[in-house]
Amino acid sequence: MLILIALTLIVSIASISMAKYPVSFSEAYHILLDRLNGIIPATPPVGSYSAWMKDHIVWEMNLPRAIGGVIVGAILGAGGAMMQSVVKNPLADPYTTGISSGAMFGVTVYLVLGISIVPFAGGDLPLIVNAFVFALIPAAVIIFVSSFKKTSPTMMVLIGIGVMYIFSASTTLLKFTASSDTISDIYIWSVGSIGKITWDNIPLLICALIFILVLGMILSKTINILTIGDKSAISLGVNPSRARLICLTVISVSTAVAVCFTGTIGFVGLVAPHMARMVIGSNMKYLLPCSAVIGGFMLIAADCIARNAGTTGLPVGVITALIGSPLFLYFLIKQRKGAWG
């Protein structure tokens, strides 16, 4: 984990100088030092346009993008580890319960119909709030059903899939009435990107990461007990249904916050826990932080590749899918016996 943390820091620092406008690593390093010392270049025409542009790229664009990318990757990695252990399914990830499809429907409702939960807000806030609220609806449905019917891990997943198809069909229906520009915006959001993360978003993302890590570590013993079966868990004094609902709520809230600012970034929450499980085992006390670190490294490394792909770059979700799918197959084949025990 210390090696992975060091690699993540190295890649994150290297990423702050990556831009279509030429900025060397040395220039980026000195811009950071100047900013930390309170030295800000004057805006044109008073100051140099080149110095101002490089400062803007490094401090206002690349640095929050690097920090936000690591945090979002860590949230997805930790959420995937919790979800896979709670439902005892190696195919589970933070989006299994329909969070991404709910967020996508909320975004589509705003972009196509102009309907927002906070209609008088400006900027991107209406879109962000729509994505967050609609992302939590699948979890709310599962909790509602569980209030009057005992739900197994399989039933939780099936309820999430059912809600996901409802949202997906509704989103597709709305797209038929949308303009080409709106469809383009929806598509970009659907494949996932960390390029729109700003300094204003970082505090919320940090809170979401702390939320899932702290509660995940508190619940780690309970999650370990859930993996041995419901009957054994009951004999050890654990209520399986209640424990799963608590874990589901933690995962849903944290993932919904991340999805609001980045869209749907696939495979990080699916692959990172498998990589962690291969080297550190299935004990949630160690698996959770290790999955978070690997998730952060995967996402920032994929973003570096995405920014340098082609002439205009690619959404990071495309890179994570291209790299994550073969990695997922490889780790499933190589996963040691008893890794889920």
Buried (B, 14 or more C-beta within 10 A) or exposed (E): BEEBEEBBBEBBBBBBBBBEEEBEEEBBBBBBEBBEEEEEBEEEEEEBEBBBBBBBBBBEBBBBBBBBBBBBBBBBBBBBBBBBBBBBBBEBBBBBBBBBBBBBBBBBBBBBEEEBBEEEEEEBEBBBBBBBBBBBBBBBBBBEBBEEEEBEBEBBBEBBBEBBEBBBEBBEEBBEEBEEEBBEBBEBBBBBBBBBBEEEBBEBBEEBBEBBBEBBBEBBBBBBBBBEEBEEBEEEEBEBBEBBBBBBBBBBBBBBBBBBBBBBBBBBBBBBBBBBBEEBBBBBBBBBBBBBBBBBBBBBBBBBBBBEBEEEBBBBBBBBBBBBBEBBEEBEEEBEEEBEE
